[in-house]
């Protein structure tokens, strides 16, 4: 009989890294990674993309701004309870606009290959 897998928050594994984002992996299976990302108050992450993987996310706690596009000129603002999708290879960065509160995001990254590719910035 199948059983339910549980990963306690204290048992998450250190995840893939981007300066400014702390990522912890809950599940790593062929074709899918499920992780938690945390961005401290007032922090802007480095520019990055997720290779050939798409990102489906849920803002669990706090506020999140995702900047992208030519010279980083486009952005979406998300609040706790909002879901988002980042297409494969889209260069972006995570911004926590609230100085005194961490933002916590739950992510699912389907696909294979690199989970994160850090870059110098978006295309001009």
Secondary structure, 3 states (H helix, E strand, C coil): CCCCCCCCHHHCEECCCECCEEEEEEEEECCEEEEEEEECCCCECCCEECCCCCEEEEEEECEEEEEECHHHCEEEEEECCCEEEECCCCCEEEECCCCCCCEEEEEEEECCCCCCEECCCCCC
